[in-house]
Amino acid sequence: MLATRVGRRGQIVLPKEVRMRIRVAEGDQIAFIIDGEQVVIKPITQSLLDLSGSVRVAGRQDFDSVRNHVKTKRAQKRGSGDES
């Protein structure tokens, strides 16, 4: 088992063995997936734009429109106090 300490501001350092195993380096993004009492750390290797074209759809894919729609919905939720 590998262990590390949580710093004053909640920061942690991934041990070298973990960084090597999941192939992350300085500047890479990682995701924390909470599963009950466990937290899984996974590297983020793809973005939404990387997946563009991977699913066949009728018509043009307009990511700006989707992004604006999501921002509007999130703003509405924040305004109503619903953070789910």
Number of C-alpha atoms within 10 A of each C-alpha: 2 7 8 9 10 10 9 7 6 7 9 11 12 15 11 10 10 13 14 11 8 12 11 18 11 6 6 10 11 13 11 12 11 10 8 6 5 9 11 9 14 14 15 12 10 8 8 7 8 9 9 11 10 7 6 8 8 5 6 7 12 8 12 9 10 11 10 11 12 12 12 12 11 15 13 13 13 12 10 9 9 9 10 6
